[in-house]
């Protein structure tokens, strides 16, 4: 654990760019991304992809972007757009949410992986690049992942990426006219060096066979298994 006797507030998150082997992260800009993001997330089917978001459903791209704009303007969220390095296509998004620079805490949320991104190395690498930005660039202490407790795939993803389950906040919020119990996960700065090493080992091209299937699971790499 770091010495906090000389801790000072960190900078608030802002739009950033980062390039990996498989995916690129770029700041959301409505004039660039509105239509192509909507299409990447499924077009008319986007509401199913984001059904656990506390907003929506949306009937057209302008409604989705109105919410993204408002979140950035009023709440200080930073929406990140994911672009395939292979095709150059937009493939998904996530946001750095509820920033707390005084304590070095931020949450990743509003995660939506389009069909082209789901279950590919782009998905894992995008979250690696975001976590690396939080810990290495912003020097934050805590990175959170929260989701609807009924959202099983989100909880599985959080655990796979190395977020530690911390518990369920019962009756946390009213979402879309119904109760939401919220599952909380986090990773912290003291864990980051080992998590970073595991991410980088998993993302190595040598970890994939000719068909693109992984040879070692990310969880097994973290556990020190061969």
Beta strands, then each sheet from edge to edge (+ up, - down):
strand 1: 18-19
strand 2: 23-27
strand 3: 78-84
strand 4: 90-100
strand 5: 105-113
strand 6: 142-148
strand 7: 164-175
strand 8: 178-188
sheet 1: 1+ 2- 3+ 4- 5+ 6+ 8- 7+
end
